[in-house]
Amino acid sequence: QVQLVESGGGLVQAGGSLRVSCAASGRTFSNYAMAWFRQVPGKEREFVATISASGSRTNYADSVKGRFTISSDNAKNTVYLQMNSLKPEDTAVYYCAARISLGYVYTARSDYAYWGQGTQVTVSS
């Protein structure tokens, strides 16, 4: 079992930056691919970014490419999402997700077995 706890959400003005973190515990973090998804009320949870277990591969949704960066620190069992040039449409609850994997990245919600409780990110215009 893997436990995921997100932190770092908050309120930021459009054009600003924010970093959210996801601390993992319970299993060997370096064996897990990690991802960030986001969800607004009334809509499906959507993929944002993913990183492979080794950190060598990443993938991003088109809507965040060039603005968001996912990274991981295996020594701290933590994955980060650095969000720059934020837009009001980035407002959502951001969820961290994990699945066991040694080399691949995954972008579908159904690919992930473990989820955090979410952290709210609000971007004001």
Order of alpha helices (4+ residues) and beta strands (2+ residues): beta-beta-beta-beta-beta-beta-beta-beta-beta-beta-beta
